[in-house]
């Protein structure tokens, strides 16, 4: 083992439809954002929440699948790694940028939900690294959001 690991797993909702572009060499690349929201109760028992926004980049055949099937607001599982880039803005100021390089994604939710695909209206499946299309129906998440009620969490 190399002694280090750069692995990210996110489940969240798309903040916008993927934007598909091609590099000068012709490779497809799609970019989109995913929001994850953490909720908890403060000491006074009031519900609190915080939303984090993540910039996602997908390459190759997966980028084309993302552009075809992913829609704003839909739930998705992302597997990938953090990557940092540096660029110089128009004013000549160097800036750092953090994004998630997506290796795999799984479209969550039901196929009959509105806004599934641009072509068929369906939704649900996965796209894995290497550009393969391996779709399967994962069904809907539990109606209650899954997990335990707040009172049953053992910690």
C-alpha positions as CSV (number, residue, x, y, z in Angstrom):
1,X,0.0,0.0,0.0
2,X,1.3,3.5,-0.9
3,X,0.3,5.0,2.5
4,X,-2.0,7.7,1.1
5,X,-5.5,7.8,-0.3
6,X,-7.4,10.5,-2.2
7,X,-11.0,9.2,-2.3
8,X,-14.3,11.2,-2.2
9,X,-17.9,9.9,-2.0
10,X,-20.7,12.3,-2.1
11,X,-24.5,11.9,-2.2
12,X,-26.2,15.2,-3.1
13,X,-28.4,17.0,-5.6
14,X,-27.3,18.6,-8.9
15,X,-27.1,22.3,-8.8
16,X,-27.3,22.7,-12.6
17,X,-27.4,20.5,-15.7
18,X,-24.0,19.3,-16.8
19,X,-22.2,21.5,-19.4
20,X,-20.5,19.3,-22.0
21,X,-17.5,20.6,-23.9
22,X,-14.6,19.0,-25.9
23,X,-10.9,19.6,-25.4
24,X,-8.8,20.6,-28.5
25,X,-7.9,16.9,-28.8
26,X,-11.6,15.9,-28.9
27,X,-12.0,14.4,-25.5
28,X,-15.4,15.1,-23.8
29,X,-15.5,16.9,-20.5
30,X,-18.6,17.8,-18.4
31,X,-18.8,20.1,-15.4
32,X,-21.6,20.5,-12.9
33,X,-22.2,21.3,-9.2
34,X,-23.5,19.1,-6.5
35,X,-25.0,20.3,-3.2
36,X,-24.7,18.3,0.0
37,X,-26.7,19.4,3.1
38,X,-25.9,18.4,6.6
39,X,-28.7,18.8,9.2
40,X,-28.6,18.6,13.0
41,X,-30.4,19.9,16.1
42,X,-28.7,22.5,18.2
43,X,-28.7,22.3,22.0
44,X,-32.1,24.2,22.1
45,X,-33.6,21.5,19.8
46,X,-33.9,23.7,16.8
47,X,-33.2,22.1,13.4
48,X,-30.1,23.5,11.7
49,X,-28.6,22.9,8.3
50,X,-25.6,23.8,6.2
51,X,-25.2,23.3,2.5
52,X,-21.8,22.7,0.8
53,X,-21.4,23.1,-3.0
54,X,-18.9,20.8,-4.8
55,X,-17.6,21.4,-8.3
56,X,-17.6,18.1,-10.3
57,X,-15.6,17.3,-13.5
58,X,-16.3,14.2,-15.5
59,X,-14.2,13.0,-18.5
60,X,-14.7,10.8,-21.6
61,X,-17.8,8.7,-22.3
62,X,-19.0,9.4,-18.7
63,X,-19.2,13.1,-19.5
64,X,-21.5,12.3,-22.4
65,X,-23.6,10.1,-20.2
66,X,-23.8,12.8,-17.6
67,X,-24.9,15.4,-20.1
68,X,-27.6,13.1,-21.4
69,X,-29.1,11.9,-18.2
70,X,-28.3,14.2,-15.3
71,X,-30.6,17.1,-14.5
72,X,-30.7,19.9,-12.0
73,X,-32.2,18.9,-8.7
74,X,-31.7,15.1,-9.1
75,X,-29.9,13.1,-6.5
76,X,-26.6,11.5,-7.4
77,X,-23.8,9.5,-5.8
78,X,-20.3,10.7,-6.9
79,X,-17.1,8.7,-6.4
80,X,-13.8,10.3,-7.2
81,X,-10.9,12.3,-5.9
82,X,-10.1,15.9,-4.9
83,X,-8.0,17.8,-7.2
84,X,-6.7,21.4,-6.9
85,X,-5.8,23.6,-9.8
86,X,-4.3,27.1,-10.0
87,X,-5.1,29.7,-12.6
88,X,-4.6,33.3,-13.2
89,X,-7.8,35.5,-13.6
90,X,-8.3,38.3,-16.0
91,X,-6.8,40.8,-13.5
92,X,-3.6,38.7,-13.3
93,X,-4.4,37.4,-9.8
94,X,-3.5,33.7,-9.1
95,X,-6.4,31.7,-7.7
96,X,-6.8,28.2,-6.4
97,X,-9.7,26.0,-7.4
98,X,-10.9,22.8,-5.8
99,X,-12.9,20.2,-7.8
100,X,-13.9,16.6,-7.6
101,X,-12.6,14.5,-10.4
102,X,-15.4,12.0,-10.9
103,X,-14.4,8.4,-11.5
104,X,-17.9,6.9,-11.1
105,X,-21.4,8.2,-10.6
106,X,-24.7,6.6,-9.7
107,X,-28.0,8.3,-10.6
108,X,-30.3,7.9,-7.7
109,X,-34.1,8.2,-7.7
110,X,-36.9,6.7,-9.7
111,X,-37.1,6.4,-13.5
112,X,-40.6,7.9,-13.5
113,X,-39.5,11.2,-11.8
114,X,-39.9,14.2,-14.0
115,X,-36.9,15.6,-15.8
116,X,-35.1,12.3,-16.2
117,X,-33.4,12.4,-19.6
118,X,-33.5,14.7,-22.5
119,X,-34.5,11.8,-24.8
120,X,-36.6,9.2,-23.0
121,X,-37.6,10.8,-19.7
122,X,-36.2,7.9,-17.7
123,X,-33.8,8.1,-14.8
124,X,-31.8,5.7,-12.6
125,X,-28.6,3.9,-13.2
126,X,-24.9,4.2,-13.0
127,X,-21.9,5.2,-15.1
128,X,-18.5,3.8,-14.2
129,X,-15.0,4.8,-15.0
130,X,-13.5,3.6,-18.3
131,X,-16.5,5.0,-20.2
132,X,-18.7,1.9,-19.9
133,X,-22.5,2.2,-19.8
134,X,-23.7,-0.1,-17.2
135,X,-27.2,1.0,-16.3
136,X,-29.4,-0.6,-13.7
137,X,-32.5,0.5,-11.8
138,X,-31.7,1.3,-8.2
139,X,-35.2,2.3,-7.2
140,X,-36.0,5.3,-5.0
141,X,-34.4,6.1,-1.7
142,X,-36.7,5.4,1.4
143,X,-39.5,8.0,1.6
144,X,-38.3,9.0,5.1
145,X,-34.8,9.8,3.9
146,X,-33.5,6.5,5.3
147,X,-31.5,5.9,8.4
148,X,-32.8,6.1,12.0
149,X,-35.1,8.7,13.5
150,X,-33.0,11.3,15.4
151,X,-33.9,9.7,18.8
152,X,-32.6,6.3,17.8
153,X,-29.1,7.3,16.8
154,X,-26.7,5.6,19.3
155,X,-24.2,8.5,19.5
